[in-house]
Each structure stands twice: as structure tokens, then as C-alpha cells.
Amino acid sequence: MAEKTYRLGCDIGGTFTDFVLLNDATGEIHINKCLTT
């Protein structure tokens, strides 16, 4: 079974908290925003 490796990035400044999830094996990127106020 292949190992899955992901990287998660967060930006917690400003009006929104931003998240980026990168699948290292496929290069697939998921982006999400969450209102922080």
C-alpha cells in the first residue's frame, strides 16, 4: 500500500483563517477559508 503524505498550511491573520492542504503524491491542492470574527 502506498504511503500518503500531506502538507497543511494555515494563515490565521485578518478576517479569515485560510487553509491549504497539499497531497505530495498527486500534487492535488485543496483550499478553504473560515470566517474568524
VMD Tcl script that builds the backbone (N, CA, C; Angstrom):
set m [mol new atoms 111]
animate dup $m
set s [atomselect $m all]
$s set {name element resname resid chain x y z} {
  {N N MET 1 A 0.842 -1.172 0.000}
  {CA C MET 1 A 0.000 0.000 0.000}
  {C C MET 1 A 0.891 1.240 0.000}
  {N N ALA 2 A 0.558 2.217 -0.833}
  {CA C ALA 2 A 1.355 3.431 -0.947}
  {C C ALA 2 A 1.108 4.346 0.252}
  {N N GLU 3 A 2.180 4.986 0.692}
  {CA C GLU 3 A 2.070 5.928 1.799}
  {C C GLU 3 A 1.515 7.245 1.279}
  {N N LYS 4 A 0.585 7.834 2.018}
  {CA C LYS 4 A 0.024 9.134 1.649}
  {C C LYS 4 A 0.691 10.201 2.497}
  {N N THR 5 A 1.172 11.246 1.843}
  {CA C THR 5 A 1.824 12.342 2.538}
  {C C THR 5 A 1.113 13.639 2.178}
  {N N TYR 6 A 0.731 14.381 3.194}
  {CA C TYR 6 A 0.047 15.653 3.006}
  {C C TYR 6 A 0.802 16.747 3.736}
  {N N ARG 7 A 0.647 17.990 3.243}
  {CA C ARG 7 A 1.164 19.162 3.943}
  {C C ARG 7 A -0.003 20.114 4.154}
  {N N LEU 8 A -0.059 20.716 5.334}
  {CA C LEU 8 A -1.128 21.640 5.686}
  {C C LEU 8 A -0.524 22.996 6.002}
  {N N GLY 9 A -1.074 24.035 5.387}
  {CA C GLY 9 A -0.649 25.396 5.674}
  {C C GLY 9 A -1.826 26.194 6.199}
  {N N CYS 10 A -1.571 27.087 7.169}
  {CA C CYS 10 A -2.615 27.921 7.766}
  {C C CYS 10 A -2.143 29.363 7.828}
  {N N ASP 11 A -3.062 30.285 7.539}
  {CA C ASP 11 A -2.828 31.717 7.715}
  {C C ASP 11 A -3.923 32.202 8.653}
  {N N ILE 12 A -3.562 32.610 9.868}
  {CA C ILE 12 A -4.563 32.938 10.878}
  {C C ILE 12 A -4.690 34.437 11.129}
  {N N GLY 13 A -4.258 35.273 10.184}
  {CA C GLY 13 A -4.366 36.712 10.348}
  {C C GLY 13 A -5.537 37.277 9.567}
  {N N GLY 14 A -6.088 38.384 10.052}
  {CA C GLY 14 A -7.133 39.073 9.312}
  {C C GLY 14 A -8.529 38.538 9.587}
  {N N THR 15 A -9.435 38.804 8.650}
  {CA C THR 15 A -10.844 38.448 8.788}
  {C C THR 15 A -11.083 36.958 8.624}
  {N N PHE 16 A -10.294 36.304 7.790}
  {CA C PHE 16 A -10.467 34.884 7.514}
  {C C PHE 16 A -9.238 34.093 7.956}
  {N N THR 17 A -9.456 32.840 8.348}
  {CA C THR 17 A -8.374 31.877 8.519}
  {C C THR 17 A -8.343 31.042 7.253}
  {N N ASP 18 A -7.191 30.980 6.604}
  {CA C ASP 18 A -7.043 30.254 5.343}
  {C C ASP 18 A -6.301 28.952 5.586}
  {N N PHE 19 A -6.765 27.889 4.909}
  {CA C PHE 19 A -6.136 26.574 4.999}
  {C C PHE 19 A -5.799 26.079 3.601}
  {N N VAL 20 A -4.627 25.476 3.454}
  {CA C VAL 20 A -4.226 24.841 2.201}
  {C C VAL 20 A -3.745 23.433 2.535}
  {N N LEU 21 A -4.295 22.435 1.841}
  {CA C LEU 21 A -3.886 21.044 2.027}
  {C C LEU 21 A -3.307 20.551 0.712}
  {N N LEU 22 A -2.060 20.093 0.735}
  {CA C LEU 22 A -1.357 19.625 -0.456}
  {C C LEU 22 A -1.083 18.134 -0.337}
  {N N ASN 23 A -1.500 17.376 -1.341}
  {CA C ASN 23 A -1.181 15.950 -1.434}
  {C C ASN 23 A 0.139 15.850 -2.188}
  {N N ASP 24 A 1.210 15.472 -1.503}
  {CA C ASP 24 A 2.536 15.405 -2.122}
  {C C ASP 24 A 2.609 14.366 -3.236}
  {N N ALA 25 A 1.857 13.288 -3.127}
  {CA C ALA 25 A 1.927 12.214 -4.118}
  {C C ALA 25 A 1.299 12.612 -5.448}
  {N N THR 26 A 0.171 13.352 -5.394}
  {CA C THR 26 A -0.563 13.677 -6.620}
  {C C THR 26 A -0.456 15.140 -7.023}
  {N N GLY 27 A -0.018 15.999 -6.108}
  {CA C GLY 27 A 0.035 17.431 -6.379}
  {C C GLY 27 A -1.312 18.111 -6.218}
  {N N GLU 28 A -2.323 17.368 -5.771}
  {CA C GLU 28 A -3.665 17.913 -5.590}
  {C C GLU 28 A -3.665 18.925 -4.446}
  {N N ILE 29 A -4.352 20.062 -4.657}
  {CA C ILE 29 A -4.405 21.141 -3.675}
  {C C ILE 29 A -5.862 21.429 -3.320}
  {N N HIS 30 A -6.130 21.545 -2.016}
  {CA C HIS 30 A -7.451 21.939 -1.527}
  {C C HIS 30 A -7.275 23.217 -0.720}
  {N N ILE 31 A -8.145 24.201 -0.977}
  {CA C ILE 31 A -8.078 25.490 -0.292}
  {C C ILE 31 A -9.418 25.743 0.386}
  {N N ASN 32 A -9.370 26.266 1.631}
  {CA C ASN 32 A -10.587 26.574 2.355}
  {C C ASN 32 A -10.372 27.828 3.185}
  {N N LYS 33 A -11.454 28.566 3.416}
  {CA C LYS 33 A -11.425 29.758 4.258}
  {C C LYS 33 A -12.477 29.611 5.341}
  {N N CYS 34 A -12.174 30.175 6.512}
  {CA C CYS 34 A -13.107 30.141 7.631}
  {C C CYS 34 A -13.164 31.544 8.230}
  {N N LEU 35 A -14.353 32.098 8.372}
  {CA C LEU 35 A -14.528 33.411 8.975}
  {C C LEU 35 A -14.118 33.352 10.444}
  {N N THR 36 A -13.268 34.289 10.882}
  {CA C THR 36 A -12.743 34.231 12.249}
  {C C THR 36 A -13.393 35.244 13.171}
  {N N THR 37 A -14.298 36.055 12.664}
  {CA C THR 37 A -14.942 37.056 13.530}
  {C C THR 37 A -16.387 36.731 13.748}
}
mol reanalyze $m
mol bondsrecalc $m
mol representation Tube
mol addrep $m
